[in-house]
Amino acid sequence: MLTAIDQIANQNHLQLFKAALPYLPENRQRFLSCYIKMMEFQNVARFFSDPPGRLQSCGAGQEPPNLSDMINDMRNYCDENEQRWFDQMSNILTAMELYAAMSEEFDSEEDYE
């Protein structure tokens, strides 16, 4: 699974060239690998130089993403041990958000007394 930046970088069917690398002689592998990376760099540079040139995790009109959204997306690219770590971070964030909401509610109740 490719990330958003990988999808931008790998335009022009660069994944096909990457799949062909192991079947080429060593000297051609080296050249083609460098060529692929150069093309990826050019694709990313072009993306950021042309409007909108910004990666977004949500569409227009939606709430901005939060740290939990980022953790959940990053988790998709991890092995099992790393996923457990991200799960722990997500649980900690959830607990912190719950605590903040409860504190806010408690503070607002004190204002009415």
Buried (B, 14 or more C-beta within 10 A) or exposed (E): EEEEEEEBBBBEEBBEBBEEEEEBEEEEBEEBBEEBEEBBEEBBEEBEEEEEEEEEEEEEEEEEEEEEEEBEBBBEEEEEEEBEEBBEBBEEBEEEEEEEEEEEEEEEEEEEE
